Amino acid sequence: MPKTFLFLFFGLIFLSCSNESSQKIIQGEIYGTTWQLKYFSENKEVPIEAIILKELNRIDDLFSHYKDDSLTSLINNNKIDLREADEEWKKLDQLGWNIHSKSKGYFNHKITGNYDFNSFAKGYAVDKVSDLLKANNINNYMIEIGGELRFEGLNKSKPWSFAIEDPSLSKTIHKKFSVLRNLSIASSGNYRNPGHILDPNTSKPSKTNLLSVTVIDENSTTLADAWATALYASQSNDWLNLANQNNLNAYFIYGEEEKVKIITTSKWSELVE
């Protein structure tokens, strides 16, 4: 399911004139999309890019449904029994079914009859890379994979910032936000390809008045990614109730009476401004 893009805004990169290190940038392509890391570290000995690429490829070997030899493809093609699957694979699978239950079936990573982790595997990859960064004493960074993001620490002495794309496409930016604490962000929408996101309960395009939804989770990009998909796939009278029932932090852009409107859950303003 496609995601709306989160446009990122960062301060200029300054050469440090004190003991504050300068921002470093690494970026590339993976999973049919792009990824980038912006971080601060004085340790030049750690091969961060090599560590990240190894982890991204390891995750691809588990969850890709494009690679014939990935664990997911082997399970889908009945070459490996589900009971013999890797424990990490089983854990993400179970998380998906938990959200399926909590979301009234609007999240389903097996809607086509085969396992398809595309709706939250990028968020999972963000979390795994984030764990590696912190294990290597990198605590101020932004990691983004295909529009799913994790922010930690500060962008030098300032908060990290992001902006949501305008779903009307009449302009680039809908609204810019500053990040007030460590958190993950994911966004979902259908306006670039109408009808492409399906309601798993009907296997037909979701009958929603949502234009886009952005979800924040303080601890998990995986959950933010999955819930953004679930909320967007839900019916017009379900998405706000579903968010509130599951204590989600969400920002909704929707259409009503031929007008574009905005509503957020109560905690949104405590996490960003």
N, C-alpha and C positions, 0 to 999 in steps of 0.2 A: 504494500500500500504506500503511495507516495506521501512525502512529508512536505509541508511548506518549509521554505528556507528561513533560517534565522540569520539576519545580517549582523555581523559583529563589528564593533567599534573599539579600537584600542588606542591608547596614547602613543605618541611618537616614541621611537626607540632612541634613547639618549645614551651617549657614552658616560659611564659613571665617573664622577669626579670625587667620589668618596668611596667607602667600602661597600656601597650598594651595587650589586651586579646588574648588567644590562640584560635586556630581554633577548632571548634566543628564539628562533623560529625554525621549525621543521615541518615539512608538509609532503604529501604524496598522494597516491591513488590506491584504493583498496575496495573490495566488495562492489565494484562497478560505480564507485563514487570517489570523493576526495576526503582526505583527513588533514588536520593540522594541529600542531602543538605550539603554543606560545608559553614560555616559561622563564624563570629566573633561577640561576644556579651558578655558584662559583667553582663547582667541581667539574673540571674539564676532562677528568680521567674516565668518567662513566660514559660508555658508548650508547647514549640514550636512543638514537635513531635505530641502531641495530637491535636493541632490546625491544623497542616498540614493534618493529617489523616482524620480529620472530613471534611475538605474542599475537599480532593481528593475523598472521598466517596460520598459527595454531588454532585460533578460533574459527577461521575459515575452514580448516580441515574437519572441524566438528559440526558446524552448523550450516554450511553452504548447501543450497539445493541446486546450484549450478555446476559444481564440481562432481563428476561421476564417482570419484573415490572418496568423497567426504563421508563422515559417519551418517549424516542425515540422508544422503542419497543412497547409501548402502541399506539403511533401514527402510527407506521408501521403496526400494527395489527388491525387498525381501531377501537380501544377501546377508544380513545380520539380524538376528532375533532381537526384538526390543529389550528383552530381559538381559541381553549381553551388552547393552550399550554402556558407554563410559558414564561414570557417576556424575561428572560435570554436565554431560548432556541430559541425563535424567533430572538433574536439579533444575535446569532451565525449563525443561519440558513441564515439570510439576508446577513451577512458578506460572507458566502460561495457563495451565488448567485452573490454578487458583484464581487468576484474574478473570478467566472465562466464567467461573462461578460467581464471582463478586460483581461482574459487569452484566449479569443477566444474559450471558452468551454473546455479547457484542464484541468480545475479543475471542478469536479462535485461530490458533496457529496450525490448524489442520482443516481449514474450510474446504480445500480442494480434494480432501481424502488423503493427501500426503502431508507430511510435516513440512512447514514453511516458517522458519524463524525470522523472516525478513522484517516483521513488524516490531521486533525488539532485540534482534541480534546486534545491531549497531550500537544501541544503548548499552548492551552487555559488554561489548568490546570497549566502549568508553570507560566503563567501570573497571575492567581488568587492566587497562593501561593506566588508569588513575592509581590503582593499587601499586603498580610497579613504580610509578613516579614517586609516590610517598615512601616506598621501600628504599629508594635511592636518595632520600633526603631532599626531594624537590617538592616544596610545599606551596609555591606560588605559581599557578599555571592555569591555562585554559586548554582543554583537549576537546576536539570536535571531530566527529566522524559522520559524514552525510547529513549534517544539520542537527545531530544530537550532541549535547554539550555538557561538560562538567567544569565548573569554576571552583578553584581553591585559592585561598589567600588573597593577595592583592596584585594589581597591575602596577608595579612599583609602589608608590604610596597612595594610589587611587583605587577605587573599586573597579572591577571588571564591568563592562557594559555590553548590552546586546540590544537589538531592535527586531520587532516582528515585521515581516513583510506585509505590505498593504494588500489584502485579498481582492480588492477591486481592480488592482493592477494599474490604477490611474496614476499612482506614484509608487516609488520604491519602498518607502518606509511608512508603516502605520504609526508606531510609537517606539521611542527609545527608553530603555530602563537601565538603572544602575543596580548591581548585585550587592546586597547587604550582608550576605553570609555565604559560606560554602554551599553550593547547590548544583543540581542538575536540571536541564531544561530540554524539552522535546516539544515539537509542534506538528500538527497534522491538518491537512486541508485537501480540498478536491477541486479548487477553482481553476487550476491549470489543466486539469483533465477531468471534466465533469462526469460523474457516474462511475468513476473507476474504483472508488472505495465502496465495498459491499457490506451490507448488513449480513453477518454470518447466519442469522436466524432465518433469512429468506433467500440468501444467495443472490439478491438483487441489489441494485444501487440503493444506498441508504437514503431514506426519506427524511432528510434533516434540513433545518434552516440555518445550520452552522456554516459559516464561511471558513473559519479556522478556529482551532483550539490549541492553546499552549499550556503545557503542564509543567509544574516545578515539583521536584522531590528533593528534599534536603540531603538524602543519602544515596539514592539509586537512580542512575540514568536508565537502567533497564526498566524500572517501574514507570518512570516518566514517559519513556518511549511507548511502552505497551498501553498505558492509560490514555495517551494522546490518540492512539489509534482507536481504542474502544469507545471513547467519548465521541469521536467524530463519526463512527459507524452507527451510533445510537440514533433512535428516533427523535423527532423534534421536541416531544414532550418528556424526554427521558434524560438528556445529557446533564442538565443542571442538577436535578435530583440525584442522579448517579454520582456526580462529583461530590455533592454534599454528604451523601450516605457513606462514601468511602474516604471522607476527610481529605479530599484532594485539593491541591492548590492550582487553580486553573483560571485562565483568561480566555473568554469566549468572544468572538466576533460573529455576529449573526444578523440575518435579515428578518425584518418584521415590518409589515405594512409598507413595503417598498422603501424602507429606510435601513441603513446599516447601524446596528446598535452594539453596545459592549456591556458585558457583565462579568464580574469576577467573583470567586469564592472569597470568604471573609479574610483568610490569612494571606492572600496575595500581597497586600501592601506591606506586610511585615517582612517579606523576603526580598522585595525589589522596590525601587522608587523611580 
